[in-house]
Amino acid sequence: MISSWKLVHNIRSSILRGTIRNASLNFVSFEETTTASSKNVMSSTEQSVNKKRRKKNTGNQLVKRPDHWRVVAFATAEEYDLCGLKDALMSQDLYIPSELTSNEVLHSSVSGAVHAVAKYQVTPENRHLYFFLEGAVVMWNCTQIECRSILDLIRPFEIRSYDSCIALAEMEKMSYTYVSSNKRSYIDDGVMYISNLDKSSEDISSDRYTLSNAMALTVKLGVLEAILECYIDDLEYITEDLKAGKPLRISQRGVLKKSGELFALRHSINLSTDLLDVPDFYWDREKLEVLYQTSCTYFSIAKRTKVLNEKLSHCFALVDLVSSHLSDRHHTRLEWMIIILIMVEVMFEILHAFRDYYALSEFSVEEKQ
């Protein structure tokens, strides 16, 4: 019975390895397919986003080289249900939930991220997945088929999913390699260089997680930038009406809705993510904190966040202006209604006065007679 179980296990492993090897042959087509599909699904609004905001291209045009592997990041939702996602990974039995800074099986509770390692290693470089609470996933050395399968896997655990077109357009693709150097791990020209000289597997895993954290942050920020640009496009007709002196084609309820969208976006930028501060994970890990900050500098996280908040401030100013204008117009209407009511009341009083006057005149005439 044990031998038959081993036979079934070996057949299953062989089939899986064959499938992944076949998918690896078409790995380069992942870049072409994703780029082509993103162009096809992009709406006119997203095209205007790309015209307005030049996103730093850090991997879309990289040529595949020996000993270089691909790393891909997506931001698909505002948040992930990490506990449910961890259980789904365990039930799928293809990826092993592991510690963030090692390949050891996860025994602690889930905090801000989930690290999963492929159970079946079919190439010298194994595959790693990092799922972040903020709704971003980073996939290391995964094929096209795997990436699509993983995105399908996490979909039920997304909380307030983003538009798929925006998520696809703002994906980040880079390559990584290992270098035997005394230098720390770093990013240069779209390539992640992970130093493995005199480093343990735990140190390498820690560097990989830190780079993933920065990469997840940049795709999250990219999605928020795209959402804001779409919002700005929605407000463009209002600015045109104000410029031309035309009546505004928006109601007070519509302005209130726009204000709510702005506050939700500002909350996502400044409170729900680590765009303004270093995560607590790095407070007692000085070397990793340096790598995290240099990676964020490479992706221009701080500058982009500052620009994003400035754009938000301008949008708030516009919405406040429109709200004040509509309120003044409403108050003016109320004032005119009150004036008209007063005029009607005065007219009635005049009519009553004339009626009383004529009644009194008729009474006087009758008395004289």
JOFEN-V952271 format. One record per residue. N is the residue number from 1. RES is the residue in one letter. OMEGA is omega in whole degrees, 0 to 359 (NA if undefined). Layout:
{{N & RES & OMEGA} {N & RES & OMEGA}}
This chain:
{{1 & M & 179} {2 & I & 180} {3 & S & 179} {4 & S & 177} {5 & W & 178} {6 & K & 180} {7 & L & 179} {8 & V & 180} {9 & H & 180} {10 & N & 178} {11 & I & 180} {12 & R & 179} {13 & S & 180} {14 & S & 179} {15 & I & 181} {16 & L & 179} {17 & R & 180} {18 & G & 180} {19 & T & 182} {20 & I & 177} {21 & R & 178} {22 & N & 179} {23 & A & 181} {24 & S & 179} {25 & L & 181} {26 & N & 185} {27 & F & 181} {28 & V & 180} {29 & S & 177} {30 & F & 179} {31 & E & 183} {32 & E & 181} {33 & T & 181} {34 & T & 180} {35 & T & 180} {36 & A & 181} {37 & S & 179} {38 & S & 177} {39 & K & 183} {40 & N & 186} {41 & V & 182} {42 & M & 178} {43 & S & 179} {44 & S & 178} {45 & T & 181} {46 & E & 177} {47 & Q & 176} {48 & S & 176} {49 & V & 181} {50 & N & 178} {51 & K & 183} {52 & K & 187} {53 & R & 179} {54 & R & 181} {55 & K & 182} {56 & K & 181} {57 & N & 185} {58 & T & 179} {59 & G & 186} {60 & N & 183} {61 & Q & 180} {62 & L & 177} {63 & V & 181} {64 & K & 182} {65 & R & 179} {66 & P & 179} {67 & D & 173} {68 & H & 179} {69 & W & 184} {70 & R & 173} {71 & V & 186} {72 & V & 180} {73 & A & 177} {74 & F & 168} {75 & A & 190} {76 & T & 183} {77 & A & 176} {78 & E & 184} {79 & E & 175} {80 & Y & 170} {81 & D & 188} {82 & L & 180} {83 & C & 177} {84 & G & 179} {85 & L & 177} {86 & K & 178} {87 & D & 179} {88 & A & 178} {89 & L & 180} {90 & M & 180} {91 & S & 177} {92 & Q & 174} {93 & D & 174} {94 & L & 180} {95 & Y & 183} {96 & I & 174} {97 & P & 187} {98 & S & 176} {99 & E & 184} {100 & L & 186} {101 & T & 177} {102 & S & 177} {103 & N & 179} {104 & E & 181} {105 & V & 183} {106 & L & 176} {107 & H & 180} {108 & S & 180} {109 & S & 180} {110 & V & 179} {111 & S & 184} {112 & G & 182} {113 & A & 176} {114 & V & 177} {115 & H & 180} {116 & A & 179} {117 & V & 180} {118 & A & 182} {119 & K & 182} {120 & Y & 180} {121 & Q & 185} {122 & V & 176} {123 & T & 178} {124 & P & 178} {125 & E & 183} {126 & N & 183} {127 & R & 182} {128 & H & 177} {129 & L & 176} {130 & Y & 178} {131 & F & 183} {132 & F & 183} {133 & L & 183} {134 & E & 176} {135 & G & 179} {136 & A & 178} {137 & V & 179} {138 & V & 184} {139 & M & 181} {140 & W & 175} {141 & N & 179} {142 & C & 180} {143 & T & 179} {144 & Q & 181} {145 & I & 180} {146 & E & 181} {147 & C & 179} {148 & R & 179} {149 & S & 180} {150 & I & 178} {151 & L & 176} {152 & D & 181} {153 & L & 186} {154 & I & 184} {155 & R & 180} {156 & P & 183} {157 & F & 177} {158 & E & 176} {159 & I & 184} {160 & R & 183} {161 & S & 174} {162 & Y & 174} {163 & D & 184} {164 & S & 179} {165 & C & 180} {166 & I & 180} {167 & A & 180} {168 & L & 182} {169 & A & 184} {170 & E & 177} {171 & M & 180} {172 & E & 180} {173 & K & 178} {174 & M & 173} {175 & S & 179} {176 & Y & 179} {177 & T & 179} {178 & Y & 181} {179 & V & 176} {180 & S & 185} {181 & S & 177} {182 & N & 180} {183 & K & 175} {184 & R & 175} {185 & S & 184} {186 & Y & 177} {187 & I & 179} {188 & D & 175} {189 & D & 176} {190 & G & 180} {191 & V & 174} {192 & M & 178} {193 & Y & 182} {194 & I & 181} {195 & S & 179} {196 & N & 180} {197 & L & 179} {198 & D & 179} {199 & K & 176} {200 & S & 178} {201 & S & 178} {202 & E & 178} {203 & D & 179} {204 & I & 178} {205 & S & 178} {206 & S & 177} {207 & D & 180} {208 & R & 179} {209 & Y & 181} {210 & T & 177} {211 & L & 178} {212 & S & 180} {213 & N & 179} {214 & A & 180} {215 & M & 177} {216 & A & 180} {217 & L & 182} {218 & T & 177} {219 & V & 176} {220 & K & 179} {221 & L & 178} {222 & G & 178} {223 & V & 179} {224 & L & 176} {225 & E & 180} {226 & A & 179} {227 & I & 179} {228 & L & 179} {229 & E & 176} {230 & C & 178} {231 & Y & 179} {232 & I & 177} {233 & D & 179} {234 & D & 180} {235 & L & 187} {236 & E & 181} {237 & Y & 178} {238 & I & 178} {239 & T & 178} {240 & E & 178} {241 & D & 178} {242 & L & 181} {243 & K & 182} {244 & A & 181} {245 & G & 180} {246 & K & 174} {247 & P & 182} {248 & L & 181} {249 & R & 178} {250 & I & 181} {251 & S & 177} {252 & Q & 177} {253 & R & 177} {254 & G & 177} {255 & V & 179} {256 & L & 178} {257 & K & 178} {258 & K & 177} {259 & S & 177} {260 & G & 178} {261 & E & 179} {262 & L & 179} {263 & F & 178} {264 & A & 179} {265 & L & 178} {266 & R & 177} {267 & H & 180} {268 & S & 183} {269 & I & 191} {270 & N & 185} {271 & L & 186} {272 & S & 181} {273 & T & 179} {274 & D & 182} {275 & L & 184} {276 & L & 186} {277 & D & 177} {278 & V & 180} {279 & P & 180} {280 & D & 182} {281 & F & 187} {282 & Y & 184} {283 & W & 179} {284 & D & 177} {285 & R & 189} {286 & E & 182} {287 & K & 179} {288 & L & 178} {289 & E & 177} {290 & V & 179} {291 & L & 179} {292 & Y & 182} {293 & Q & 178} {294 & T & 177} {295 & S & 177} {296 & C & 176} {297 & T & 178} {298 & Y & 180} {299 & F & 179} {300 & S & 183} {301 & I & 184} {302 & A & 181} {303 & K & 181} {304 & R & 178} {305 & T & 178} {306 & K & 178} {307 & V & 181} {308 & L & 179} {309 & N & 176} {310 & E & 177} {311 & K & 177} {312 & L & 180} {313 & S & 178} {314 & H & 178} {315 & C & 177} {316 & F & 179} {317 & A & 179} {318 & L & 180} {319 & V & 177} {320 & D & 178} {321 & L & 180} {322 & V & 180} {323 & S & 178} {324 & S & 179} {325 & H & 180} {326 & L & 178} {327 & S & 178} {328 & D & 179} {329 & R & 178} {330 & H & 179} {331 & H & 178} {332 & T & 178} {333 & R & 179} {334 & L & 179} {335 & E & 178} {336 & W & 177} {337 & M & 179} {338 & I & 179} {339 & I & 180} {340 & I & 178} {341 & L & 178} {342 & I & 179} {343 & M & 178} {344 & V & 179} {345 & E & 178} {346 & V & 179} {347 & M & 178} {348 & F & 179} {349 & E & 177} {350 & I & 178} {351 & L & 178} {352 & H & 180} {353 & A & 177} {354 & F & 180} {355 & R & 179} {356 & D & 180} {357 & Y & 180} {358 & Y & 178} {359 & A & 179} {360 & L & 179} {361 & S & 179} {362 & E & 179} {363 & F & 179} {364 & S & 179} {365 & V & 180} {366 & E & 180} {367 & E & 179} {368 & K & 179} {369 & Q & NA}}
